[in-house]
């Protein structure tokens, strides 16, 4: 079990995503959410700047705690176990494209929700220590710091996503 030390921000809608970035296509579903913990499963495909697939992996992640510093355990799982966990509940999945943007020696993970234009883009940066986080100069295209819980985000998206997500999941599962 490790610590996740991160900050999340909404992003200026005028910010143009640079071309040629590495990115990930992510589909995830929360299996458990409460005030202090969450458990999610995720399938993610990583792609190079030339849109070539680097890696496809399935994981289960458990997080405990609130705000900027939380305990986190992430385990890689087989596609068979992923399928079985996926069927545990009928809640809607979340699809996002995550762009990896280098900035001041760190990587900004910019999440865009392609099936939901109403959802703001969210950027996060992970740090090695609380001191590093407190002393970091954030980009000017970051806007409001967000402290929403993933549970709140999930509940919002659960009501907004449509049938095309199921088609995308089917396509990704064919690759795995």
ROMAR-357555 format. One record per residue: residue number from 1; residue in one letter; x, y, z negated of N, C-alpha, C in turn. Coordinates in nm, 4 decimals. Atoms other than C-alpha are relative to their C-alpha. Last residue first. Example, Ala and Ser with C-alpha at 12.3 -4.5 7.8 and 13.67 -1.06 7.14 Angstrom:
BEGIN
ATOM    nr   rest         nx         ny         nz        cax        cay        caz         cx         cy         cz
ATOM     2      S    -0.0820    -0.1190     0.0060     1.3670    -0.1060    -0.7140    -0.0770     0.1090    -0.0730
ATOM     1      A     0.0890    -0.1190     0.0000     1.2300    -0.4500    -0.7800     0.0900     0.1200     0.0000
# end
This chain:
BEGIN
ATOM    nr   rest         nx         ny         nz        cax        cay        caz         cx         cy         cz
ATOM   176      X    -0.0669     0.0610     0.1163    -0.7652    -0.7448     2.4391     0.0058    -0.1496     0.0103
ATOM   175      X    -0.1451    -0.0149    -0.0116    -0.8453    -0.6064     2.7865     0.0718    -0.0774    -0.1102
ATOM   174      X    -0.0450     0.0848    -0.1103    -1.2032    -0.7370     2.8004     0.1521     0.0034     0.0132
ATOM   173      X    -0.0099     0.1373     0.0497    -1.2600    -0.5843     2.4545     0.0450    -0.0965     0.1107
ATOM   172      X    -0.1225     0.0139     0.0799    -1.1790    -0.2418     2.5954     0.0159    -0.1424    -0.0491
ATOM   171      X    -0.1167    -0.0088    -0.0883    -1.4424    -0.2701     2.8699     0.1302    -0.0194    -0.0762
ATOM   170      X    -0.0034     0.1221    -0.0795    -1.7114    -0.3909     2.6280     0.1234    -0.0011     0.0901
ATOM   169      X    -0.0478     0.1059     0.0878    -1.6272    -0.1067     2.3907     0.0115    -0.1308     0.0771
ATOM   168      X    -0.1430    -0.0207     0.0169    -1.6696     0.1428     2.6756     0.0599    -0.1093    -0.0880
ATOM   167      X    -0.0642     0.0373    -0.1262    -2.0110     0.0011     2.7662     0.1513     0.0130    -0.0107
ATOM   166      X     0.0019     0.1460    -0.0054    -2.1188     0.0178     2.4020     0.0651    -0.0504     0.1284
ATOM   165      X    -0.1034     0.0502     0.0882    -2.0081     0.3796     2.3906     0.0053    -0.1524     0.0029
ATOM   164      X    -0.1222     0.0171    -0.0782    -2.2243     0.4557     2.6958     0.1166    -0.0475    -0.0858
ATOM   163      X    -0.0198     0.1357    -0.0488    -2.5320     0.3875     2.4813     0.1316    -0.0195     0.0760
ATOM   162      X     0.1010     0.0635    -0.0847    -2.5177     0.7181     2.2968     0.0442    -0.1365     0.0510
ATOM   161      X    -0.0577     0.0786    -0.1091    -2.3430     0.8943     2.0116    -0.1065    -0.0771     0.0761
ATOM   160      X    -0.0231    -0.0721    -0.1242    -2.5084     1.1719     1.8132     0.0456    -0.0868     0.1173
ATOM   159      X     0.1259    -0.0488    -0.0552    -2.6707     1.0176     1.5049     0.0155     0.0595     0.1391
ATOM   158      X     0.0898     0.1136    -0.0130    -2.3718     0.8054     1.4074    -0.1325     0.0408     0.0628
ATOM   157      X    -0.0189     0.0626    -0.1315    -2.1518     1.1039     1.4781    -0.0961    -0.1159     0.0229
ATOM   156      X     0.0322    -0.0958    -0.1054    -2.2900     1.3016     1.1858     0.0080    -0.0672     0.1372
ATOM   155      X     0.1455    -0.0161     0.0007    -2.2919     1.0028     0.9509    -0.0437     0.0979     0.1090
ATOM   154      X     0.0637     0.1183    -0.0555    -1.9347     0.9196     1.0503    -0.1515     0.0166     0.0083
ATOM   153      X    -0.0246    -0.0010    -0.1440    -1.8128     1.2708     0.9887    -0.0715    -0.1171     0.0659
ATOM   152      X     0.0826    -0.1068    -0.0550    -1.9753     1.2716     0.6461     0.0146     0.0090     0.1516
ATOM   151      X     0.1393     0.0425     0.0106    -1.8269     0.9324     0.5571    -0.0923     0.1048     0.0619
ATOM   150      X     0.0280     0.0790    -0.1194    -1.4891     1.0443     0.6883    -0.1435    -0.0495    -0.0016
ATOM   149      X    -0.0309     0.1411     0.0182    -1.5024     1.3027     0.4134    -0.0299    -0.0728     0.1299
ATOM   148      X     0.1126     0.0918    -0.0056    -1.4986     1.6611     0.5113     0.0493    -0.1426    -0.0196
ATOM   147      X    -0.0107     0.0983     0.1071    -1.2032     1.8559     0.3809    -0.1171    -0.0971     0.0058
ATOM   146      X     0.1205     0.0775     0.0278    -1.1534     2.0685     0.6860     0.0301    -0.1039    -0.1066
ATOM   145      X    -0.0374     0.1278     0.0600    -0.8998     2.3456     0.7186    -0.1279    -0.0732    -0.0359
ATOM   144      X     0.0416     0.0264     0.1373    -1.0462     2.6087     0.9481     0.0519    -0.1349    -0.0479
ATOM   143      X     0.0953    -0.0940     0.0564    -0.8577     2.7106     1.2587    -0.0266    -0.0362    -0.1448
ATOM   142      X     0.0780     0.0618     0.1058    -0.5462     2.5523     1.4024    -0.0946     0.1067    -0.0540
ATOM   141      X     0.1247     0.0493    -0.0591    -0.4444     2.7222     1.7260    -0.0796    -0.0857    -0.0986
ATOM   140      X     0.1016    -0.1053     0.0023    -0.1860     2.9271     1.5329    -0.1320    -0.0432     0.0625
ATOM   139      X     0.0163    -0.0730    -0.1268     0.0156     2.6132     1.4627    -0.1122     0.1038    -0.0089
ATOM   138      X     0.0965     0.0615    -0.0902     0.0840     2.5222     1.0975    -0.0149     0.0831     0.1277
ATOM   137      X     0.0601    -0.1095    -0.0778     0.4016     2.6309     0.9178    -0.0911    -0.0625     0.1053
ATOM   136      X     0.0045     0.0111    -0.1455     0.4751     2.3520     0.6657    -0.0686     0.1213     0.0624
ATOM   135      X    -0.0929    -0.0956    -0.0611     0.5751     2.4370     0.3090    -0.0058     0.0021     0.1530
ATOM   134      X     0.0234    -0.1353     0.0505     0.2793     2.2741     0.1279     0.0865     0.1051     0.0682
ATOM   133      X     0.1321    -0.0454    -0.0438     0.2913     1.9599     0.3432    -0.0225     0.1460    -0.0413
ATOM   132      X    -0.0105    -0.0236    -0.1447     0.6650     1.9134     0.2906    -0.1318     0.0568     0.0535
ATOM   131      X    -0.0796    -0.1215    -0.0184     0.6149     1.9572    -0.0857     0.0140     0.0340     0.1483
ATOM   130      X     0.0886    -0.1129     0.0275     0.3329     1.6989    -0.0902     0.0743     0.1316     0.0237
ATOM   129      X     0.0140    -0.0399     0.1404     0.5670     1.4481     0.0704    -0.0979     0.1163    -0.0115
ATOM   128      X    -0.0698     0.0958     0.0853     0.6262     1.2479     0.3887    -0.0161     0.0328    -0.1479
ATOM   127      X    -0.1248    -0.0457     0.0593     0.3661     1.4377     0.5896     0.0609    -0.1089    -0.0869
ATOM   126      X    -0.0408     0.0767     0.1171     0.0799     1.3550     0.8246     0.1386     0.0451    -0.0454
ATOM   125      X    -0.1447     0.0211     0.0063    -0.0702     1.6140     1.0576     0.0279    -0.0765    -0.1284
ATOM   124      X    -0.0565     0.0354     0.1295    -0.4333     1.6285     1.1602     0.1497    -0.0191     0.0142
ATOM   123      X    -0.1431     0.0314    -0.0023    -0.6256     1.7960     1.4357     0.0448    -0.0365    -0.1404
ATOM   122      X    -0.0624     0.0019     0.1321    -1.0035     1.7926     1.4808     0.1459    -0.0418     0.0154
ATOM   121      X    -0.1261     0.0739    -0.0053    -1.1935     1.8883     1.7949     0.0678     0.0158    -0.1357
ATOM   120      X    -0.1236    -0.0769    -0.0189    -1.5404     2.0079     1.7053     0.1208    -0.0927     0.0120
ATOM   119      X    -0.0953     0.0252     0.1074    -1.8333     1.7721     1.7645     0.1258     0.0825     0.0231
ATOM   118      X     0.0332    -0.0837     0.1153    -2.1026     1.9205     1.9869     0.1017    -0.0140    -0.1126
ATOM   117      X    -0.0513    -0.1353    -0.0191    -1.9476     1.7815     2.3058    -0.0271     0.0909    -0.1191
ATOM   116      X     0.0739    -0.0939     0.0835    -2.0082     1.4258     2.1874     0.0614     0.1392     0.0105
ATOM   115      X     0.1432     0.0278    -0.0159    -1.9140     1.1343     2.4101    -0.0855     0.0991    -0.0781
ATOM   114      X     0.0484    -0.0213    -0.1372    -1.5603     1.2615     2.4609    -0.1482    -0.0253     0.0206
ATOM   113      X     0.1099     0.0962    -0.0032    -1.4831     1.3060     2.0883    -0.0704     0.0138     0.1351
ATOM   112      X     0.1066    -0.0535    -0.0840    -1.1432     1.4760     2.0895    -0.1053    -0.1098     0.0114
ATOM   111      X     0.1108     0.0889    -0.0330    -0.8932     1.4031     1.8143    -0.1083     0.0753     0.0766
ATOM   110      X     0.1186    -0.0773    -0.0366    -0.5638     1.5943     1.8079    -0.1079    -0.0952     0.0482
ATOM   109      X     0.0940     0.0938    -0.0603    -0.2872     1.4127     1.6214    -0.1302     0.0752     0.0234
ATOM   108      X     0.1394    -0.0369     0.0229    -0.0148     1.6708     1.5602    -0.0846    -0.1041     0.0721
ATOM   107      X     0.0951     0.0324    -0.1059     0.3237     1.5033     1.5503    -0.1398     0.0414    -0.0447
ATOM   106      X     0.1078     0.0909     0.0402     0.5982     1.6579     1.3402    -0.0846    -0.0335     0.1222
ATOM   105      X    -0.0560     0.1240     0.0529     0.9354     1.8201     1.4144    -0.1033    -0.1009    -0.0494
ATOM   104      X    -0.0890    -0.0247     0.1150     0.7863     2.1679     1.4512     0.0511    -0.1288    -0.0647
ATOM   103      X     0.0002    -0.1367     0.0515     0.5086     2.0495     1.6871     0.0884     0.0082    -0.1241
ATOM   102      X    -0.1152    -0.0356     0.0829     0.4875     1.7419     1.9117    -0.0080     0.1464    -0.0440
ATOM   101      X    -0.0617    -0.1263    -0.0383     0.1310     1.6730     2.0317     0.1190     0.0295    -0.0916
ATOM   100      X    -0.1142    -0.0119     0.0904    -0.0111     1.3189     2.0241     0.0848     0.1188     0.0456
ATOM    99      X    -0.1194    -0.0495    -0.0685    -0.3578     1.3264     2.1822     0.1106     0.0227    -0.1027
ATOM    98      X    -0.0958    -0.0652     0.0891    -0.6270     1.1097     2.0214     0.1245     0.0363     0.0804
ATOM    97      X    -0.1287    -0.0023    -0.0670    -0.9287     1.0232     2.2357     0.0921     0.0809    -0.0892
ATOM    96      X    -0.0741    -0.1253    -0.0100    -1.2266     0.9356     2.0226     0.1264    -0.0220     0.0817
ATOM    95      X    -0.1026     0.0012    -0.1052    -1.5034     0.6784     2.0108     0.0693     0.1344    -0.0006
ATOM    94      X    -0.0503    -0.1316    -0.0379    -1.7032     0.6226     1.6927     0.1063    -0.0199     0.1065
ATOM    93      X    -0.1451    -0.0175    -0.0044    -1.9109     0.3096     1.6387     0.0331     0.1434     0.0401
ATOM    92      X    -0.0574    -0.0494    -0.1248    -2.2757     0.3062     1.5416     0.1513     0.0159    -0.0132
ATOM    91      X    -0.0220    -0.1441    -0.0063    -2.3812     0.0977     1.2432     0.0710     0.0374     0.1295
ATOM    90      X     0.0486    -0.0501    -0.1284    -2.5035    -0.2551     1.3104     0.0182     0.1514     0.0130
ATOM    89      X     0.1129    -0.0924     0.0114    -2.3054    -0.4226     1.0377    -0.0361     0.0541     0.1379
ATOM    88      X     0.0443    -0.0047     0.1392    -2.0771    -0.7217     0.9963    -0.1166     0.0956    -0.0180
ATOM    87      X     0.1394     0.0416     0.0102    -2.0599    -0.7741     1.3754    -0.0552     0.0044    -0.1420
ATOM    86      X     0.0816    -0.0961    -0.0758    -1.7404    -0.5737     1.4108    -0.1483    -0.0303    -0.0176
ATOM    85      X     0.0243    -0.1163     0.0863    -1.5833    -0.7844     1.1364    -0.0903     0.1014     0.0684
ATOM    84      X     0.0839     0.0433     0.1116    -1.6266    -1.1004     1.3448    -0.0321     0.1163    -0.0944
ATOM    83      X     0.1362     0.0262    -0.0481    -1.4987    -0.9333     1.6615    -0.0933    -0.0400    -0.1139
ATOM    82      X     0.0610    -0.1286    -0.0328    -1.1934    -0.7912     1.4797    -0.1449    -0.0208     0.0433
ATOM    81      X     0.0427    -0.0572     0.1271    -1.1209    -1.1349     1.3333    -0.0654     0.1361     0.0222
ATOM    80      X     0.1091     0.0836     0.0508    -1.1152    -1.2823     1.6855    -0.0533     0.0553    -0.1329
ATOM    79      X     0.1225    -0.0437    -0.0684    -0.9085    -0.9903     1.8210    -0.1198    -0.0820    -0.0470
ATOM    78      X     0.0209     0.0644    -0.1300    -0.6473    -1.0687     1.5585    -0.1282     0.0520     0.0641
ATOM    77      X     0.0837     0.1207     0.0031    -0.5722    -0.8227     1.2811    -0.0157    -0.0548     0.1409
ATOM    76      X     0.0328     0.0406    -0.1362    -0.3046    -0.5595     1.2115    -0.0786    -0.1308    -0.0083
ATOM    75      X    -0.0454     0.1318    -0.0426    -0.3233    -0.4393     0.8547    -0.0405    -0.0250     0.1444
ATOM    74      X     0.0439     0.0327    -0.1364    -0.3466    -0.0859     0.7218     0.0623    -0.1322     0.0411
ATOM    73      X    -0.0513     0.1298    -0.0422    -0.3361     0.0033     0.3528    -0.0561    -0.0283     0.1380
ATOM    72      X     0.0419     0.0550    -0.1284    -0.3766     0.3643     0.2447     0.0683    -0.1341     0.0231
ATOM    71      X    -0.0624     0.1302    -0.0207    -0.3694     0.5406    -0.0911    -0.0536    -0.0568     0.1300
ATOM    70      X     0.0802     0.1199     0.0281    -0.4770     0.9019    -0.0596     0.0860    -0.1250     0.0143
ATOM    69      X    -0.0888     0.1124     0.0324    -0.3261     1.2514    -0.0654    -0.0851    -0.1191    -0.0417
ATOM    68      X    -0.1196     0.0067    -0.0841    -0.4959     1.5466     0.1074     0.0878    -0.1231    -0.0222
ATOM    67      X    -0.0766    -0.1161    -0.0451    -0.8528     1.5230    -0.0235     0.1250    -0.0385     0.0772
ATOM    66      X     0.0667    -0.1148    -0.0607    -0.9891     1.2181    -0.2014     0.1027     0.1022     0.0448
ATOM    65      X    -0.0373    -0.1321     0.0481    -0.8774     0.8709    -0.3013    -0.0722     0.1073     0.0776
ATOM    64      X     0.0577    -0.0343     0.1303    -0.8743     0.5215    -0.1591     0.0504     0.1365    -0.0401
ATOM    63      X    -0.0518    -0.1238     0.0585    -0.8203     0.4138     0.2019    -0.0732     0.0267    -0.1303
ATOM    62      X     0.0691    -0.0325     0.1247    -0.8573     0.0663     0.3532     0.0671     0.1239    -0.0576
ATOM    61      X    -0.0638    -0.0986     0.0865    -0.7641     0.0032     0.7142    -0.0887     0.0258    -0.1211
ATOM    60      X     0.0945    -0.0305     0.1074    -0.8382    -0.2932     0.9418     0.0759     0.0910    -0.0961
ATOM    59      X    -0.0430    -0.0137     0.1386    -0.6485    -0.3022     1.2680    -0.1212     0.0095    -0.0922
ATOM    58      X     0.1170    -0.0047     0.0880    -0.6782    -0.4045     1.6324     0.0507     0.0038    -0.1436
ATOM    57      X    -0.0018     0.0703     0.1282    -0.4007    -0.3316     1.8792    -0.1293     0.0213    -0.0760
ATOM    56      X     0.1395     0.0086     0.0432    -0.3444    -0.2435     2.2440     0.0026    -0.0756    -0.1318
ATOM    55      X     0.0355     0.0971     0.1032     0.0012    -0.1248     2.3452    -0.1500     0.0052    -0.0260
ATOM    54      X    -0.1155     0.0429     0.0778     0.1883     0.0745     2.6048    -0.0359    -0.1153    -0.0916
ATOM    53      X     0.0279     0.0537     0.1330    -0.0777     0.1180     2.8734     0.1287    -0.0463    -0.0660
ATOM    52      X    -0.0313     0.1430     0.0041     0.0355     0.3370     3.1603    -0.0229    -0.0486    -0.1431
ATOM    51      X     0.1213     0.0802     0.0158    -0.1444     0.6717     3.1838     0.0259    -0.1505     0.0082
ATOM    50      X     0.0412     0.0378    -0.1357     0.1755     0.8407     3.3094    -0.1253    -0.0866     0.0000
ATOM    49      X     0.0331    -0.1235    -0.0709     0.2295     1.0239     2.9764    -0.0454    -0.0274     0.1436
ATOM    48      X    -0.1119    -0.0900    -0.0250     0.2193     0.6857     2.8105    -0.0497     0.1246     0.0709
ATOM    47      X    -0.0347    -0.0219    -0.1397    -0.0885     0.5133     2.6709     0.1134     0.1007     0.0112
ATOM    46      X    -0.0956    -0.1099    -0.0115    -0.1837     0.3594     2.3377     0.0470     0.0092     0.1440
ATOM    45      X    -0.0932     0.0176    -0.1106    -0.5001     0.1487     2.3159     0.0892     0.1218     0.0077
ATOM    44      X    -0.0620    -0.1182    -0.0598    -0.6758     0.1408     1.9836     0.0949    -0.0419     0.1106
ATOM    43      X    -0.0763     0.0502    -0.1133    -0.9194    -0.0997     1.8235     0.0518     0.1233     0.0722
ATOM    42      X    -0.0315    -0.0858    -0.1139    -1.0309     0.0026     1.4804     0.0704    -0.0821     0.1066
ATOM    41      X    -0.0712     0.0794    -0.0990    -1.1867    -0.1461     1.1709     0.0154     0.0876     0.1228
ATOM    40      X     0.0389    -0.0086    -0.1405    -1.2729     0.0722     0.8777     0.0755    -0.1036     0.0808
ATOM    39      X    -0.0599     0.1125    -0.0708    -1.2812     0.0562     0.5008    -0.0484     0.0079     0.1437
ATOM    38      X     0.0564     0.0351    -0.1303    -1.3474     0.3637     0.2925     0.0753    -0.1209     0.0545
ATOM    37      X    -0.0702     0.0997    -0.0819    -1.2958     0.4770    -0.0626    -0.0714    -0.0221     0.1324
ATOM    36      X    -0.1447     0.0117     0.0216    -1.3673     0.7463    -0.3195     0.0723    -0.0953     0.0933
ATOM    35      X    -0.0636    -0.1268     0.0379    -1.7192     0.8825    -0.2565     0.1523    -0.0082    -0.0062
ATOM    34      X     0.0622    -0.0598     0.1180    -1.8424     0.5784    -0.0641     0.0799     0.1240    -0.0370
ATOM    33      X    -0.0269    -0.1407     0.0288    -1.7871     0.4201     0.2735    -0.0685     0.0368    -0.1306
ATOM    32      X     0.0315    -0.0405     0.1367    -1.7643     0.0558     0.3771     0.0384     0.1466    -0.0158
ATOM    31      X     0.0682     0.1130     0.0629    -1.7602    -0.1149     0.7164    -0.0436     0.0352    -0.1415
ATOM    30      X    -0.0179     0.0070     0.1447    -1.6747     0.1975     0.9134    -0.0833    -0.1142    -0.0553
ATOM    29      X     0.1263     0.0143     0.0711    -1.6461     0.1460     1.2873     0.0321    -0.0101    -0.1484
ATOM    28      X    -0.0045     0.0480     0.1378    -1.3698     0.2421     1.5216    -0.1399    -0.0033    -0.0592
ATOM    27      X     0.1378     0.0296     0.0389    -1.3020     0.2939     1.8899     0.0068    -0.0601    -0.1393
ATOM    26      X     0.0309     0.0662     0.1265    -0.9774     0.4657     1.9804    -0.1506    -0.0214    -0.0117
ATOM    25      X     0.1463     0.0136    -0.0052    -0.8226     0.5670     2.3121    -0.0374    -0.0867    -0.1192
ATOM    24      X     0.0626     0.1264     0.0381    -0.4696     0.6791     2.2336    -0.1496     0.0104     0.0250
ATOM    23      X     0.1315    -0.0060     0.0633    -0.2523     0.9513     2.3833    -0.0484    -0.1402    -0.0332
ATOM    22      X     0.0430     0.1346     0.0354     0.0963     1.0346     2.5062    -0.1337     0.0140    -0.0722
ATOM    21      X    -0.0170     0.0487     0.1372     0.1035     1.3841     2.6470    -0.0283    -0.1499    -0.0093
ATOM    20      X    -0.1137     0.0894     0.0147     0.1610     1.4809     3.0106     0.0252    -0.0510    -0.1403
ATOM    19      X    -0.0016     0.1174    -0.0884    -0.0665     1.7833     3.0245     0.1223    -0.0853    -0.0322
ATOM    18      X    -0.1088     0.0082    -0.0988    -0.1008     2.0190     2.7291    -0.0095    -0.1270     0.0840
ATOM    17      X    -0.0827     0.1164     0.0309    -0.4449     2.0382     2.5656     0.1084    -0.0097     0.1068
ATOM    16      X    -0.0116     0.0925    -0.1134    -0.5733     2.3896     2.6201     0.0936    -0.1135    -0.0386
ATOM    15      X    -0.1297     0.0664    -0.0106    -0.6750     2.5700     2.3014    -0.0031    -0.1009     0.1139
ATOM    14      X    -0.0718    -0.0520    -0.1168    -0.9865     2.7791     2.3721     0.1361    -0.0663     0.0193
ATOM    13      X     0.0569     0.0598    -0.1219    -1.1969     2.5659     2.1345     0.0693     0.0483     0.1276
ATOM    12      X     0.0553    -0.1059    -0.0832    -0.9595     2.6669     1.8507    -0.0531    -0.0609     0.1295
ATOM    11      X    -0.0909    -0.0564    -0.0991    -0.9000     2.3485     1.6556    -0.0740     0.1052     0.0813
ATOM    10      X     0.0669    -0.0148    -0.1286    -1.0629     2.2277     1.3347     0.0970     0.0750     0.0913
ATOM     9      X     0.0504    -0.1309    -0.0384    -0.8108     2.1348     1.0732    -0.0888    -0.0118     0.1226
ATOM     8      X     0.0854     0.0013    -0.1188    -0.6952     1.8272     0.8842    -0.0552     0.1406     0.0232
ATOM     7      X     0.0912    -0.1133    -0.0068    -0.4044     1.7999     0.6386    -0.0771    -0.0124     0.1307
ATOM     6      X     0.0354    -0.0650    -0.1255    -0.2216     1.4802     0.5515    -0.0883     0.1211    -0.0216
ATOM     5      X    -0.0029    -0.1418     0.0379    -0.0452     1.2715     0.2889    -0.0254     0.0773     0.1283
ATOM     4      X     0.0279    -0.0815    -0.1169    -0.1303     0.9027     0.3268    -0.0082     0.1439    -0.0507
ATOM     3      X     0.0746    -0.1239     0.0165     0.0349     0.7026     0.0536    -0.0191     0.0661     0.1353
ATOM     2      X    -0.0767    -0.1234    -0.0079     0.1349     0.3418     0.0948    -0.0883     0.1199    -0.0271
ATOM     1      X     0.0856    -0.1171     0.0000     0.0000     0.0000     0.0000     0.0901     0.1233     0.0000
# end
